[in-house]
Amino acid sequence: MSAEVLGPSGLPYRPCAGVVLVNPTGLIFAGQRIDNPGPAWQMPQGGIDKGETPRQAALRELVEETGVTPDLVDVLAESQGWVTYDLPPELLGKVWKGRYGGQKQKWFAMRFLGEDAAVQIATEHPEFDRWRWMRAADLIDSIVPFKRDVYARVLADFRGILA
């Protein structure tokens, strides 16, 4: 069994899966986080449950956060490795019950095959209060600063799909 990787805070990274949901015109789904008073747009993402593969977690999170079901997407690509980010000092100990210092994420690019009406962010446990399709550069500019490098890297990895 391998040792758990710790971040600079001395805390482990939370395993997470994320979705780059792309519509037919190449725009990316972004939701405004319901728990942030300022601009905090992000793509669907969330923790990987015990016994779940990253792909299963990504599809589950997509449903939980957007209402978009697996039959309405085509999984196009998976990130090569894990991407990590560290929480800023003001959030350490406040999110994820203080157990993690950041996240290690596996990302999946998915083509949205449905109509916009299929997107339903008023889910059982809503994370977004509004959503829209965005260009990659606009999304990077709209994300919270501590996730900006991750988003830039992920979107660069999927550049061919977004074109």
C-alpha positions in Angstrom: 0.0 0.0 0.0 1.5 3.4 -1.0 1.8 6.3 1.4 -0.8 9.1 1.0 0.6 12.2 -0.6 0.4 15.3 1.6 0.2 18.9 0.3 2.1 21.8 1.7 -0.4 22.2 4.6 0.6 18.7 5.8 -3.0 17.5 5.0 -3.8 14.9 2.2 -5.5 15.8 -1.0 -9.2 14.9 -1.5 -9.7 12.6 -4.5 -12.1 14.4 -6.9 -13.5 14.0 -10.5 -14.4 16.9 -12.7 -16.3 17.3 -16.0 -15.5 19.6 -18.9 -19.0 19.6 -20.4 -18.8 20.9 -24.0 -21.8 21.9 -26.1 -21.9 21.4 -29.9 -20.5 24.9 -30.5 -17.5 24.3 -28.3 -18.6 26.3 -25.3 -18.2 24.9 -21.7 -20.8 24.5 -19.0 -20.1 26.7 -16.0 -22.2 27.2 -12.8 -22.0 30.0 -10.4 -21.4 28.5 -6.9 -24.4 29.0 -4.6 -22.1 29.3 -1.5 -19.9 32.1 -2.8 -21.1 35.7 -2.7 -18.6 36.8 -5.3 -18.1 35.5 -8.8 -17.1 31.9 -8.5 -18.0 30.0 -11.7 -16.9 26.4 -12.0 -17.3 23.2 -13.9 -19.1 20.2 -12.3 -16.8 18.4 -9.9 -16.8 16.5 -6.6 -15.4 13.8 -4.4 -14.8 10.3 -5.4 -16.7 7.9 -3.1 -15.2 4.7 -1.8 -15.4 1.9 -4.4 -16.1 4.4 -7.2 -13.9 4.9 -10.3 -13.1 8.5 -11.3 -15.3 8.1 -14.4 -18.2 6.8 -12.3 -17.7 9.8 -9.9 -17.6 12.3 -12.8 -20.9 11.0 -14.2 -22.5 10.9 -10.8 -21.4 14.5 -10.0 -22.7 15.6 -13.4 -26.2 14.3 -12.6 -26.1 15.6 -9.0 -25.0 19.2 -10.0 -26.6 19.7 -13.4 -29.3 17.1 -13.9 -27.6 16.0 -17.1 -27.8 12.2 -17.3 -25.2 9.9 -18.8 -27.3 9.2 -21.8 -27.0 12.9 -22.7 -23.2 12.9 -22.9 -20.4 11.2 -24.9 -17.2 10.8 -22.8 -14.5 12.0 -25.2 -11.3 12.0 -23.1 -9.8 11.6 -19.6 -6.9 13.6 -18.2 -3.6 11.8 -18.4 -2.8 12.2 -14.7 -4.1 13.8 -11.6 -4.1 17.6 -11.2 -3.7 19.0 -7.7 -4.5 22.3 -6.1 -4.0 23.6 -2.5 -6.6 25.5 -0.5 -5.7 29.0 0.4 -4.8 29.5 4.1 -8.2 31.1 4.9 -10.1 28.0 3.8 -7.8 25.4 5.5 -9.7 23.7 8.3 -13.0 25.1 7.1 -14.0 23.0 4.1 -14.3 19.2 3.9 -14.4 19.1 7.7 -10.8 20.2 7.8 -9.5 16.8 6.6 -7.9 17.9 3.4 -5.5 20.6 2.2 -6.7 20.6 -1.4 -7.8 18.2 -4.1 -6.3 15.8 -6.6 -8.5 15.8 -9.6 -9.1 13.5 -12.6 -10.9 15.3 -15.4 -13.2 14.1 -18.2 -14.2 15.9 -21.3 -17.7 15.2 -22.3 -19.8 16.3 -25.3 -23.3 17.4 -24.3 -25.8 15.7 -26.7 -29.0 17.2 -25.2 -31.0 20.4 -25.3 -30.3 23.2 -22.8 -33.6 22.4 -21.1 -32.1 19.2 -19.9 -29.8 21.2 -17.6 -31.5 21.4 -14.3 -29.4 23.0 -11.5 -32.2 23.0 -9.0 -31.2 19.5 -7.8 -31.7 17.8 -4.4 -28.5 19.5 -3.1 -27.9 22.5 -5.4 -24.4 23.8 -5.8 -25.1 26.5 -8.5 -27.6 29.3 -8.5 -27.2 30.0 -12.3 -25.4 28.6 -15.2 -24.2 29.4 -18.7 -22.1 28.2 -21.6 -18.7 30.0 -21.6 -15.6 30.2 -23.8 -12.5 28.6 -22.1 -10.7 31.9 -21.6 -13.8 33.5 -20.0 -14.2 30.5 -17.7 -10.6 30.7 -16.5 -11.0 34.4 -15.8 -14.3 33.6 -13.8 -13.0 30.8 -11.5 -11.8 31.5 -8.0 -8.1 32.4 -8.1 -6.7 29.3 -6.3 -8.3 27.0 -9.0 -7.2 29.1 -12.0 -4.0 27.2 -12.7 -5.8 23.9 -12.6 -8.5 25.0 -15.0 -5.9 26.5 -17.4 -4.0 23.2 -17.4 -7.1 21.0 -17.8 -8.5 23.1 -20.6 -5.1 23.2 -22.4 -5.0 19.4 -22.1 -8.4 19.2 -23.8 -7.7 22.0 -26.4 -8.2 19.7 -29.4 -11.7 18.8 -28.2 -12.7 22.4 -27.5 -11.6 23.6 -30.9 
